Amino acid sequence: QEVSSRKAPSLSRAKGTREQVRSRAHVSEMDLPKVHQPALAPFVKDELLTRAELEKVKGSLIRNKALSLASDKAVASSRSVSVRECMFLAHSLDEEGGGDGSAQAAAIVGDVAKYFLKSAARFDDVIAGTADARDPMSRPHMRFNGQRLEETDELCNHKQNDALGYFMWMRCKLCVEGKMPMIGDHLRLLGLMLDYLVKIEYWRDEDAGHWEEGESVTSSSIGPVVAAAKEFQKLLKKYPGMIVPCQDGALDIIEQKGVEALAAILPSECSQAGKERGVDAALLFLVYPLGIVEGDMARAIVKNVQEELSGHIGVRRYNGDSKWCRNFKTTFGPEAGTRAWSDEDILERNRHVVPGEEAQWCIFDPVLSAIYGKWYVASRDFDDLQRQQHHLFRSVAHVTGPNSPAGQWKCVECYSLSGGHWVASDNGPSMWTQANVHVALHHMDCSLQLSHKEIAAEFNKFDMAGVGTIHVEDLVAVLTKLNGDLPAEEVALLLSDFAQEGGHVSFDKLIDGLFCGSMTRPLKAAFNLQGFRPVQQMCLDEVCEVERLVTEALSALTGDFEGEYFPLPSSMSYLARSGGMSQQEAKVLEKNGVLFGSSGEASGRGVFANAAQDVAVCVNASSHVELVVRPPLGDNALGEERIRAMEGLVQEMLRLNGYELVAVEGQGN
């Protein structure tokens, strides 16, 4: 009862007895946002998501290409890309974990390093005093051609110390975590950047910052460089023999001066006379992903942004922001969303701003969600989890719908007023927004896993052996006593689904069913060919004959199921691939969970896979034929349809030769 009274009142689902019993995340005190994409509307509600529901959200975004730019290929496909956005994308891919994400992050950082190495002379010129550091175009360029990894002639204020800080931070971070070894060229580049930052005295250098406009000394520009210096110190501690090719003490100066500057300015963005700015949403990045502001100061920054900049759709960059102000394109022309703006142009643009009509941006709610997720993991405070989900819901609500001028299923830059209506910016999907949404989904899943484990652990105190020690009737009595609105008969019917023989409730099944849901999983079905002995009893000739019959049938498949057969390494039975699959092919199949080992003869065994590697057939593994289908994320139903279709096609092809597939009991799912 103590556990229930602590956990239950804060958890609720809105419809049905199942939802009432799940009473853990009622968020009605926070207004639900207007969802622009109707297909996502069912998931935005005043109740805690299950992991299965979150998976469906992510699956929908992926299938509809709403997150299409959230990969390492986004940089190489862009003619104009910012260093800052590249680093946010790299961080997002790395944060989700796993070899692929970190490898993609390393690839992005490596490409940006190649670009900087090509233009390293700009750092040298500023350090030597042969270039005027006051001229933004003489600074190292922070926007570049991603296809060619070269500078562009695009007019831009390249005085962006934050972007340089993000690159250095991410490069050092990947090395510290063992995901991207440091090489000589990169170490020399980092040393050059350190000397450059000391030369310009970045801690009091007026730069254009995250929004690439105006020039002032800001916390959000100093912070990324401080984060880079701290990460660099970790790197040197991990590799004490590493020598950085820069002037003595440069790294310590950069860290010390930056920390002192932040202490003098925070929680404000800028304290310069005549340029003061108390709140700027870019300050959130010091909390996450950089993590250099913590505790009360971090809470203060988040509170200030929410109270002063949060709108009904998104978050203003700062009050008085004229980018995408009311009737932006009507006032400034059809290219206003993508053109370069000089300082004079921005001053003119600022005259058109009306307080409260500034654009509401989509890059911040995902970051706020991730911040609250981090706090929830650290504190286990359920209020943090509620707010994490609230900002994730706002992020999901930003995805465009069918009537948007930007097209539907887009993660856009912002929403702005046009003709009296709030509409999505139509200058294309935003890589920065996509990267942030990607990482917010990851942190939400982490929090739901943790919440699920906490509840399971509390319930398991009543059922240590996992055999069910409380009867359905007793549990109904407890739940209805705690919540008088629960209908006893319906609760009993619901709980009976999780009861074992004798009417005792299995808490493991109960928690999984109510709080986790049905997660996407590979679907499998196993068969033997009628007339052949089981694999374990066959001689080599029989194994090879089964392989011949099955691969002949598989070779006739077309469309999504068309693919290639890969004999096991060293197999000599399949003449088209004598010697078997290559090591690289084996790694790919193993990563996708369809490569099986053979303790004996490799011949007569192998794996058929379609081009997308989401359908496979294991030949002569534990059965003659094992079908494996990986459904799209969040769509087990489609996976079941595909495995049935695959079974029917293979069966049809084999019947043409007079053979029949017979299901193997106890294998598959």
KOLSE-978376 format. One record per residue (C-alpha): x, y, z; residue in three letters. Coordinates in Angstrom, 2 decimals. Layout:
BEGIN
px|py|pz|res
X|Y|Z|Ala
...
This chain:
BEGIN
px|py|pz|res
0.00|0.00|0.00|Gln
2.88|2.37|0.72|Glu
4.28|1.75|-2.77|Val
0.90|2.14|-4.44|Ser
0.09|5.39|-2.69|Ser
3.43|6.84|-3.71|Arg
3.41|5.68|-7.32|Lys
-0.19|5.34|-8.37|Ala
-1.70|8.83|-7.94|Pro
0.79|10.32|-10.40|Ser
0.12|7.73|-13.14|Leu
-3.02|7.72|-15.26|Ser
-4.29|6.76|-18.66|Arg
-7.37|8.43|-20.01|Ala
-9.58|5.71|-21.38|Lys
-10.69|2.35|-20.12|Gly
-9.97|0.35|-17.03|Thr
-6.50|-0.60|-18.26|Arg
-5.62|3.08|-18.43|Glu
-7.08|3.83|-15.01|Gln
-5.06|1.04|-13.41|Val
-1.97|2.37|-15.17|Arg
-2.34|5.61|-13.21|Ser
1.24|6.88|-13.37|Arg
1.51|9.88|-15.67|Ala
-1.44|12.19|-15.67|His
-0.16|15.44|-17.15|Val
-3.41|17.37|-17.41|Ser
-1.94|20.36|-15.60|Glu
0.19|20.97|-18.71|Met
-1.72|21.97|-21.84|Asp
-1.45|19.49|-24.67|Leu
-0.13|21.09|-27.85|Pro
-1.98|21.26|-31.15|Lys
-0.71|18.39|-33.30|Val
-0.18|19.37|-36.93|His
0.29|15.83|-38.31|Gln
-2.97|13.87|-37.74|Pro
-1.22|10.49|-37.78|Ala
0.70|11.49|-34.64|Leu
-2.28|12.91|-32.75|Ala
-3.27|9.63|-30.99|Pro
0.08|9.56|-29.18|Phe
-0.13|13.08|-27.72|Val
-2.32|12.69|-24.65|Lys
-2.44|13.36|-20.93|Asp
-0.95|10.02|-19.96|Glu
2.44|8.40|-19.93|Leu
3.48|6.72|-23.15|Leu
4.38|3.07|-23.17|Thr
7.67|2.13|-24.83|Arg
5.69|0.45|-27.59|Ala
3.81|3.69|-28.27|Glu
7.04|5.67|-28.32|Leu
8.45|3.12|-30.75|Glu
5.45|3.67|-33.03|Lys
6.03|7.42|-32.97|Val
9.65|6.99|-33.96|Lys
8.73|4.40|-36.57|Gly
6.18|6.77|-38.13|Ser
8.74|9.57|-38.29|Leu
11.33|7.30|-39.91|Ile
8.95|5.72|-42.44|Arg
7.65|9.11|-43.53|Asn
11.20|10.50|-43.80|Lys
10.63|13.13|-41.12|Ala
14.09|12.22|-39.79|Leu
15.69|11.72|-43.21|Ser
18.52|14.18|-42.55|Leu
19.50|12.62|-39.23|Ala
22.42|10.63|-40.68|Ser
26.02|11.17|-41.68|Asp
24.94|11.46|-45.34|Lys
23.21|14.78|-44.66|Ala
26.52|16.67|-44.56|Val
27.85|15.26|-47.83|Ala
24.60|16.10|-49.62|Ser
24.53|19.79|-48.66|Ser
26.06|22.66|-50.59|Arg
25.91|24.89|-47.55|Ser
26.09|23.48|-44.06|Val
27.11|24.92|-40.71|Ser
29.78|23.44|-38.45|Val
27.43|23.90|-35.51|Arg
24.59|21.89|-37.04|Glu
27.02|19.16|-38.08|Cys
28.16|18.78|-34.48|Met
24.60|18.63|-33.15|Phe
23.88|15.91|-35.69|Leu
27.04|14.02|-34.75|Ala
26.16|14.24|-31.07|His
22.62|13.01|-31.73|Ser
23.86|9.94|-33.63|Leu
26.47|9.17|-30.99|Asp
24.13|9.69|-28.05|Glu
21.78|6.91|-29.08|Glu
24.62|4.46|-28.65|Gly
25.62|1.44|-30.66|Gly
28.43|1.04|-33.12|Gly
26.59|2.43|-36.14|Asp
25.58|5.72|-34.52|Gly
29.03|6.38|-33.12|Ser
30.62|5.43|-36.44|Ala
28.36|7.88|-38.26|Gln
29.19|10.57|-35.70|Ala
32.91|9.94|-36.23|Ala
32.41|10.16|-40.00|Ala
30.75|13.58|-39.67|Ile
33.44|14.91|-37.33|Val
36.08|13.49|-39.66|Gly
34.58|15.32|-42.65|Asp
34.48|18.62|-40.76|Val
38.10|18.07|-39.71|Ala
39.03|17.57|-43.39|Lys
37.34|20.86|-44.21|Tyr
39.19|22.71|-41.44|Phe
42.51|21.20|-42.49|Leu
41.95|22.52|-46.01|Lys
41.35|26.02|-44.66|Ser
43.86|25.94|-41.79|Ala
45.66|28.95|-43.24|Ala
42.87|31.16|-41.92|Arg
43.79|30.23|-38.34|Phe
47.47|30.85|-39.08|Asp
46.76|34.26|-40.62|Asp
44.77|35.48|-37.61|Val
47.40|34.17|-35.19|Ile
50.17|35.85|-37.19|Ala
48.24|39.11|-37.43|Gly
48.22|39.09|-41.25|Thr
44.42|38.82|-41.34|Ala
42.03|41.30|-39.72|Asp
40.13|39.32|-37.08|Ala
37.53|42.08|-36.98|Arg
36.45|41.13|-40.51|Asp
33.97|38.22|-40.30|Pro
34.95|36.93|-43.75|Met
38.63|36.80|-42.71|Ser
37.85|34.48|-39.82|Arg
37.83|30.68|-40.29|Pro
34.57|29.99|-42.11|His
31.89|28.22|-40.09|Met
29.70|27.48|-43.10|Arg
31.03|25.35|-45.91|Phe
30.20|23.21|-48.94|Asn
29.47|19.75|-47.54|Gly
29.76|18.07|-50.91|Gln
33.29|19.31|-51.59|Arg
34.39|20.11|-48.01|Leu
35.46|23.55|-49.11|Glu
34.65|27.16|-48.29|Glu
31.84|28.91|-50.12|Thr
31.54|32.53|-51.25|Asp
28.33|32.87|-49.25|Glu
28.15|36.11|-47.26|Leu
28.06|35.14|-43.61|Cys
29.27|36.42|-40.26|Asn
31.84|33.71|-39.52|His
32.69|35.12|-36.11|Lys
31.16|32.05|-34.44|Gln
33.33|30.92|-31.55|Asn
30.58|28.59|-30.34|Asp
30.73|26.57|-33.57|Ala
34.47|26.10|-33.19|Leu
33.93|25.06|-29.57|Gly
31.35|22.46|-30.56|Tyr
33.76|20.89|-33.06|Phe
36.64|20.71|-30.58|Met
34.32|19.35|-27.87|Trp
32.89|16.64|-30.08|Met
36.27|15.62|-31.50|Arg
37.79|15.25|-28.03|Cys
34.68|13.54|-26.65|Lys
34.73|10.81|-29.28|Leu
38.38|10.15|-28.55|Cys
37.90|10.11|-24.77|Val
35.10|7.56|-25.18|Glu
37.22|5.37|-27.45|Gly
35.03|5.89|-30.50|Lys
37.44|7.87|-32.71|Met
41.20|7.55|-32.15|Pro
43.18|10.77|-32.26|Met
45.42|11.12|-35.30|Ile
48.33|13.50|-35.80|Gly
46.57|15.85|-38.22|Asp
43.61|16.27|-35.91|His
45.81|16.88|-32.87|Leu
47.75|19.54|-34.75|Arg
44.46|21.09|-35.89|Leu
43.17|21.24|-32.31|Leu
46.42|22.83|-31.16|Gly
46.07|25.44|-33.91|Leu
42.52|26.18|-32.78|Met
43.66|26.63|-29.18|Leu
46.27|29.18|-30.23|Asp
43.66|30.95|-32.36|Tyr
41.18|31.21|-29.46|Leu
43.89|32.65|-27.18|Val
44.88|35.14|-29.90|Lys
41.34|36.51|-30.33|Ile
40.77|36.36|-26.53|Glu
37.51|34.55|-27.13|Tyr
36.30|35.17|-23.56|Trp
35.82|38.84|-24.45|Arg
35.55|38.55|-28.22|Asp
32.35|39.94|-29.74|Glu
31.04|37.28|-32.09|Asp
27.79|36.54|-33.96|Ala
27.03|33.41|-31.94|Gly
24.42|30.76|-32.59|His
22.11|33.04|-34.57|Trp
24.90|34.42|-36.77|Glu
23.78|38.01|-36.35|Glu
24.95|41.01|-34.37|Gly
28.14|40.90|-32.34|Glu
28.46|40.74|-28.58|Ser
30.12|38.78|-25.77|Val
27.66|36.03|-24.84|Thr
27.49|33.11|-22.47|Ser
26.22|30.81|-25.22|Ser
29.35|31.46|-27.31|Ser
31.80|31.17|-24.44|Ile
30.22|27.97|-23.07|Gly
31.02|25.60|-25.96|Pro
34.69|26.61|-25.86|Val
34.80|25.98|-22.11|Val
33.20|22.57|-22.71|Ala
35.84|21.84|-25.36|Ala
38.66|22.80|-22.97|Ala
37.27|20.57|-20.23|Lys
36.92|17.64|-22.65|Glu
40.46|18.28|-23.88|Phe
41.70|18.05|-20.29|Gln
39.96|14.66|-19.96|Lys
41.72|13.54|-23.12|Leu
45.15|14.52|-21.80|Leu
44.41|12.81|-18.50|Lys
43.47|9.62|-20.33|Lys
46.56|9.79|-22.54|Tyr
49.23|11.45|-20.36|Pro
51.87|11.09|-23.05|Gly
49.88|13.14|-25.56|Met
51.50|16.49|-26.38|Ile
49.35|19.25|-27.83|Val
51.22|21.39|-30.39|Pro
50.27|24.83|-29.11|Cys
51.78|27.55|-26.94|Gln
52.44|26.61|-23.33|Asp
49.46|27.06|-21.07|Gly
46.99|27.76|-23.89|Ala
44.52|25.11|-22.79|Leu
44.57|26.25|-19.14|Asp
44.12|29.89|-20.17|Ile
41.14|29.01|-22.35|Ile
39.43|27.06|-19.59|Glu
40.16|29.53|-16.78|Gln
39.22|32.67|-18.68|Lys
36.04|31.07|-19.99|Gly
34.92|29.86|-16.58|Val
35.53|33.34|-15.12|Glu
33.55|34.99|-17.93|Ala
30.60|32.64|-17.47|Leu
30.58|33.26|-13.73|Ala
30.29|36.99|-14.41|Ala
27.50|36.75|-17.01|Ile
25.27|33.77|-16.19|Leu
22.37|33.25|-15.96|Pro
22.16|36.08|-18.50|Ser
23.16|35.76|-22.12|Glu
24.92|39.12|-22.37|Cys
25.75|41.81|-19.80|Ser
27.58|44.30|-22.05|Gln
26.35|47.85|-21.65|Ala
23.90|48.65|-24.44|Gly
23.77|45.02|-25.60|Lys
22.19|43.38|-22.58|Glu
20.12|40.25|-23.11|Arg
18.80|38.42|-20.09|Gly
17.38|35.32|-21.73|Val
18.33|33.53|-24.91|Asp
17.25|29.97|-25.75|Ala
20.82|29.17|-26.85|Ala
21.69|29.07|-23.14|Leu
19.90|25.70|-23.00|Leu
22.82|24.15|-24.89|Phe
25.12|24.85|-21.93|Leu
22.86|22.53|-19.92|Val
22.49|19.98|-22.72|Tyr
24.32|18.67|-24.62|Pro
27.41|20.40|-23.20|Leu
26.61|19.78|-19.53|Gly
28.85|22.56|-18.23|Ile
26.02|24.24|-16.29|Val
24.36|22.13|-13.62|Glu
22.30|22.33|-10.45|Gly
20.47|25.51|-9.51|Asp
21.99|27.51|-12.36|Met
20.76|24.96|-14.92|Ala
17.28|25.00|-13.37|Arg
17.30|28.81|-13.47|Ala
18.21|28.89|-17.17|Ile
15.47|26.39|-18.06|Val
12.91|28.27|-15.95|Lys
13.80|31.59|-17.58|Asn
13.47|30.16|-21.09|Val
10.15|28.55|-20.30|Gln
8.68|31.61|-18.65|Glu
9.96|34.27|-21.03|Glu
10.40|32.58|-24.41|Leu
8.04|29.61|-24.61|Ser
5.05|30.09|-26.93|Gly
1.99|28.00|-27.68|His
3.83|26.14|-30.46|Ile
7.58|26.45|-29.96|Gly
10.19|28.62|-28.28|Val
11.39|32.07|-29.32|Arg
15.15|32.37|-29.77|Arg
15.03|35.64|-27.83|Tyr
12.54|38.41|-27.35|Asn
12.76|40.90|-30.20|Gly
14.01|38.30|-32.70|Asp
13.13|39.51|-36.21|Ser
14.06|36.36|-38.17|Lys
10.79|34.98|-39.53|Trp
8.76|37.78|-37.93|Cys
5.16|38.40|-39.09|Arg
4.67|38.22|-42.88|Asn
8.39|37.63|-43.30|Phe
8.42|36.72|-46.98|Lys
5.75|39.25|-47.93|Thr
7.80|42.00|-46.34|Thr
11.33|40.94|-47.29|Phe
10.86|38.87|-50.44|Gly
10.49|35.18|-51.35|Pro
14.17|34.42|-50.65|Glu
14.10|35.96|-47.17|Ala
14.28|32.59|-45.43|Gly
17.55|31.53|-47.09|Thr
19.34|34.76|-48.02|Arg
22.34|36.22|-46.17|Ala
21.61|39.26|-43.98|Trp
24.09|42.06|-43.39|Ser
24.14|43.96|-40.08|Asp
22.39|46.86|-41.81|Glu
19.70|44.55|-43.18|Asp
19.09|43.10|-39.73|Ile
18.70|46.55|-38.20|Leu
16.07|47.34|-40.81|Glu
14.40|43.97|-40.23|Arg
14.25|44.61|-36.48|Asn
11.94|47.58|-37.04|Arg
9.18|45.20|-38.08|His
9.13|43.11|-34.88|Val
6.07|43.24|-32.65|Val
6.49|41.71|-29.16|Pro
4.83|38.32|-29.00|Gly
4.88|37.87|-32.77|Glu
8.42|36.52|-33.01|Glu
8.86|33.16|-34.70|Ala
8.55|30.10|-32.48|Gln
11.39|27.69|-33.17|Trp
11.33|23.89|-33.16|Cys
14.91|23.15|-32.06|Ile
14.41|23.88|-28.37|Phe
11.55|21.67|-27.14|Asp
13.52|18.49|-27.97|Pro
16.46|19.87|-26.00|Val
14.22|20.72|-23.05|Leu
12.84|17.18|-23.21|Ser
16.36|15.73|-23.14|Ala
17.31|18.00|-20.23|Ile
14.36|16.84|-18.15|Tyr
15.20|13.27|-19.12|Gly
18.71|13.67|-17.78|Lys
17.33|15.17|-14.59|Trp
14.80|12.35|-14.19|Tyr
17.52|9.70|-14.49|Val
19.54|11.52|-11.82|Ala
16.72|12.43|-9.44|Ser
13.90|9.90|-10.07|Arg
11.62|12.92|-9.59|Asp
8.43|12.10|-11.46|Phe
7.79|15.77|-12.20|Asp
10.90|15.73|-14.38|Asp
9.55|12.75|-16.31|Leu
6.22|14.49|-16.83|Gln
7.96|17.57|-18.18|Arg
10.24|15.48|-20.35|Gln
7.24|13.94|-22.04|Gln
5.47|17.32|-22.27|His
8.31|18.80|-24.31|His
8.57|15.64|-26.40|Leu
4.86|16.01|-27.18|Phe
5.47|19.60|-28.26|Arg
8.33|18.38|-30.47|Ser
6.10|15.76|-32.08|Val
3.34|18.35|-32.52|Ala
5.72|20.48|-34.63|His
5.86|17.87|-37.41|Val
3.94|19.34|-40.33|Thr
0.56|18.15|-41.52|Gly
-1.08|17.74|-44.95|Pro
-2.00|21.40|-45.33|Asn
1.42|22.83|-44.58|Ser
3.10|24.94|-47.30|Pro
6.31|23.14|-46.34|Ala
4.72|19.77|-47.16|Gly
3.76|17.17|-44.57|Gln
6.00|15.10|-42.32|Trp
8.65|17.80|-42.09|Lys
10.71|18.73|-39.03|Cys
10.95|22.41|-39.82|Val
13.00|25.30|-38.48|Glu
10.14|27.28|-36.95|Cys
6.55|28.45|-37.12|Tyr
5.78|32.09|-37.89|Ser
2.82|34.38|-38.46|Leu
1.74|34.76|-42.06|Ser
-1.57|36.28|-43.04|Gly
-2.82|35.99|-39.49|Gly
-1.99|32.27|-39.17|His
0.93|30.42|-37.66|Trp
2.56|28.41|-40.46|Val
5.68|26.27|-40.78|Ala
8.73|27.81|-42.42|Ser
8.99|26.49|-45.97|Asp
12.76|26.70|-46.49|Asn
13.12|22.94|-46.24|Gly
13.45|20.45|-43.38|Pro
15.90|21.43|-40.66|Ser
18.85|19.13|-39.97|Met
19.24|20.76|-36.55|Trp
15.60|20.10|-35.61|Thr
15.81|16.52|-36.80|Gln
18.99|15.89|-34.83|Ala
17.39|17.25|-31.65|Asn
14.15|15.28|-32.12|Val
16.21|12.14|-32.68|His
18.04|12.58|-29.38|Val
14.84|13.51|-27.49|Ala
13.23|10.24|-28.58|Leu
16.28|8.35|-27.33|His
16.21|9.97|-23.90|His
12.45|9.41|-23.60|Met
12.98|5.70|-24.22|Asp
15.73|5.63|-21.57|Cys
13.40|7.26|-19.06|Ser
10.51|4.92|-19.83|Leu
12.80|1.94|-19.39|Gln
13.93|3.27|-16.03|Leu
10.37|4.04|-14.92|Ser
9.29|0.57|-15.98|His
12.12|-1.03|-13.99|Lys
11.32|1.03|-10.91|Glu
7.68|-0.03|-10.92|Ile
8.60|-3.65|-11.57|Ala
11.10|-3.61|-8.71|Ala
8.50|-2.23|-6.30|Glu
5.88|-4.80|-7.30|Phe
8.40|-7.62|-7.22|Asn
8.87|-7.00|-3.51|Lys
5.51|-8.74|-3.18|Phe
6.52|-11.56|-5.53|Asp
10.24|-12.27|-5.07|Met
10.06|-15.70|-6.71|Ala
8.01|-14.48|-9.66|Gly
5.31|-17.10|-9.04|Val
2.44|-14.78|-8.11|Gly
1.74|-14.36|-4.42|Thr
-1.30|-12.09|-4.44|Ile
-4.70|-13.19|-5.64|His
-6.66|-11.20|-8.23|Val
-9.43|-10.49|-5.73|Glu
-6.99|-9.13|-3.14|Asp
-5.27|-6.87|-5.68|Leu
-8.64|-5.59|-6.90|Val
-9.55|-4.72|-3.32|Ala
-6.30|-2.76|-2.85|Val
-6.61|-0.86|-6.14|Leu
-10.27|0.07|-5.69|Thr
-9.57|1.23|-2.14|Lys
-6.82|3.54|-3.41|Leu
-8.96|4.79|-6.30|Asn
-12.71|4.67|-5.75|Gly
-13.40|5.48|-9.40|Asp
-12.07|2.12|-10.55|Leu
-14.86|-0.33|-11.55|Pro
-14.10|-3.48|-9.57|Ala
-15.55|-5.98|-12.07|Glu
-13.64|-4.51|-15.01|Glu
-10.42|-4.33|-12.99|Val
-10.81|-7.99|-12.09|Ala
-11.34|-8.88|-15.75|Leu
-8.24|-6.92|-16.75|Leu
-6.04|-8.45|-14.04|Leu
-7.16|-11.94|-14.97|Ser
-5.16|-11.55|-18.20|Asp
-2.03|-11.50|-16.06|Phe
-3.06|-14.21|-13.61|Ala
-1.54|-17.65|-13.40|Gln
-3.28|-20.89|-12.53|Glu
-5.06|-20.46|-9.22|Gly
-5.82|-16.79|-9.78|Gly
-2.53|-15.33|-8.54|His
-1.17|-12.30|-10.41|Val
2.21|-12.41|-12.14|Ser
3.59|-8.93|-11.53|Phe
6.19|-9.27|-14.29|Asp
3.46|-9.87|-16.87|Lys
1.30|-7.14|-15.36|Leu
4.01|-4.48|-15.53|Ile
5.15|-5.47|-19.02|Asp
1.59|-5.46|-20.29|Gly
0.55|-2.14|-18.78|Leu
3.72|-0.06|-19.00|Phe
5.83|-1.47|-21.82|Cys
3.47|-2.80|-24.47|Gly
4.31|-4.88|-27.50|Ser
7.73|-3.82|-28.75|Met
8.89|-4.38|-32.30|Thr
10.76|-7.65|-32.58|Arg
12.09|-9.86|-35.38|Pro
9.48|-12.38|-36.45|Leu
10.56|-15.97|-37.15|Lys
8.98|-19.06|-38.60|Ala
10.71|-22.45|-38.95|Ala
9.95|-25.22|-41.44|Phe
11.29|-28.52|-42.71|Asn
10.86|-29.96|-46.18|Leu
8.48|-32.89|-46.15|Gln
10.30|-36.07|-47.04|Gly
13.67|-35.04|-45.57|Phe
15.03|-35.92|-42.16|Arg
15.68|-33.12|-39.61|Pro
18.91|-31.17|-40.12|Val
20.64|-32.84|-37.18|Gln
20.09|-36.30|-38.71|Gln
20.93|-35.58|-42.35|Met
24.10|-36.57|-44.13|Cys
26.05|-33.96|-46.13|Leu
24.47|-34.98|-49.44|Asp
20.99|-34.48|-47.99|Glu
21.94|-31.09|-46.53|Val
23.27|-29.97|-49.91|Cys
20.15|-31.20|-51.68|Glu
17.92|-29.18|-49.33|Val
20.12|-26.16|-49.99|Glu
19.76|-26.66|-53.74|Arg
15.96|-26.92|-53.59|Leu
15.50|-23.96|-51.23|Val
17.91|-21.60|-53.00|Thr
16.30|-22.44|-56.34|Glu
12.93|-21.41|-54.88|Ala
14.37|-18.26|-53.30|Leu
16.02|-17.17|-56.56|Ser
12.56|-16.83|-58.11|Ala
11.43|-14.18|-55.60|Leu
10.83|-10.66|-56.92|Thr
10.05|-7.20|-55.60|Gly
10.82|-6.46|-51.94|Asp
11.71|-10.12|-51.35|Phe
14.25|-10.38|-54.15|Glu
17.74|-10.91|-52.78|Gly
20.95|-12.92|-52.72|Glu
22.08|-16.16|-51.14|Tyr
25.23|-16.09|-48.98|Phe
26.70|-19.54|-48.21|Pro
28.44|-19.82|-44.83|Leu
32.17|-19.02|-44.91|Pro
34.24|-21.87|-46.42|Ser
31.17|-23.56|-47.92|Ser
31.92|-25.27|-51.26|Met
28.43|-26.55|-52.10|Ser
26.95|-23.45|-53.75|Tyr
28.84|-23.11|-57.03|Leu
27.88|-19.47|-57.62|Ala
29.68|-18.51|-54.38|Arg
32.33|-21.21|-53.92|Ser
34.19|-20.50|-50.67|Gly
31.16|-18.84|-49.09|Gly
30.41|-15.30|-48.02|Met
33.12|-12.69|-47.45|Ser
34.13|-11.44|-44.01|Gln
32.40|-8.10|-44.66|Gln
29.18|-9.84|-45.72|Glu
29.35|-11.99|-42.60|Ala
29.68|-8.87|-40.41|Lys
26.62|-7.26|-42.01|Val
24.50|-10.39|-41.60|Leu
25.70|-10.84|-38.02|Glu
24.83|-7.24|-37.20|Lys
21.32|-7.86|-38.53|Asn
20.98|-10.96|-36.35|Gly
20.60|-13.56|-39.11|Val
24.05|-15.14|-39.32|Leu
24.22|-18.52|-37.60|Phe
27.24|-20.62|-36.77|Gly
27.90|-24.23|-37.67|Ser
29.83|-26.53|-35.40|Ser
30.36|-28.96|-38.25|Gly
30.42|-28.79|-42.04|Glu
29.67|-25.33|-43.52|Ala
28.66|-26.70|-46.91|Ser
24.93|-26.83|-47.57|Gly
24.23|-23.96|-45.17|Arg
23.79|-20.23|-45.64|Gly
21.61|-17.14|-45.44|Val
19.40|-15.56|-48.07|Phe
18.76|-11.82|-47.57|Ala
16.84|-9.23|-49.54|Asn
18.41|-5.93|-50.57|Ala
17.04|-4.05|-47.55|Ala
18.33|-6.77|-45.19|Gln
14.97|-6.80|-43.41|Asp
13.96|-10.24|-44.73|Val
16.21|-13.28|-44.44|Ala
16.03|-17.04|-44.78|Val
18.45|-19.23|-42.83|Cys
19.03|-22.48|-44.72|Val
19.85|-25.62|-42.73|Asn
20.43|-23.90|-39.42|Ala
18.33|-25.65|-36.73|Ser
15.65|-26.38|-39.36|Ser
15.67|-26.63|-43.14|His
14.13|-23.17|-43.59|Val
13.89|-20.38|-41.01|Glu
12.19|-17.18|-42.16|Leu
13.23|-13.99|-40.36|Val
11.47|-10.65|-40.88|Val
12.44|-7.39|-39.18|Arg
9.30|-5.20|-39.13|Pro
9.44|-1.43|-39.52|Pro
9.89|0.23|-36.14|Leu
6.63|0.17|-34.21|Gly
4.73|-1.97|-36.74|Asp
4.65|-5.65|-35.75|Asn
1.43|-6.09|-37.74|Ala
3.22|-5.30|-40.99|Leu
5.97|-7.71|-40.02|Gly
3.40|-10.47|-39.53|Glu
1.89|-9.73|-42.93|Glu
5.30|-9.92|-44.60|Arg
6.34|-13.18|-42.97|Ile
3.05|-14.79|-44.03|Arg
3.53|-13.47|-47.57|Ala
7.12|-14.76|-47.62|Met
5.99|-18.18|-46.39|Glu
3.34|-18.36|-49.10|Gly
5.76|-17.46|-51.89|Leu
8.45|-19.92|-50.80|Val
5.82|-22.63|-50.36|Gln
4.48|-21.95|-53.85|Glu
7.94|-22.17|-55.45|Met
8.76|-25.44|-53.68|Leu
5.45|-27.02|-54.63|Arg
6.36|-26.56|-58.28|Leu
9.11|-29.14|-57.63|Asn
6.83|-31.39|-55.63|Gly
7.93|-30.39|-52.10|Tyr
5.99|-29.07|-49.15|Glu
7.02|-26.92|-46.16|Leu
6.00|-28.31|-42.78|Val
6.06|-26.05|-39.72|Ala
8.47|-27.02|-36.94|Val
6.80|-26.96|-33.55|Glu
8.46|-24.91|-30.81|Gly
10.48|-22.73|-33.18|Gln
9.59|-19.25|-34.42|Gly
7.13|-16.84|-32.84|Asn
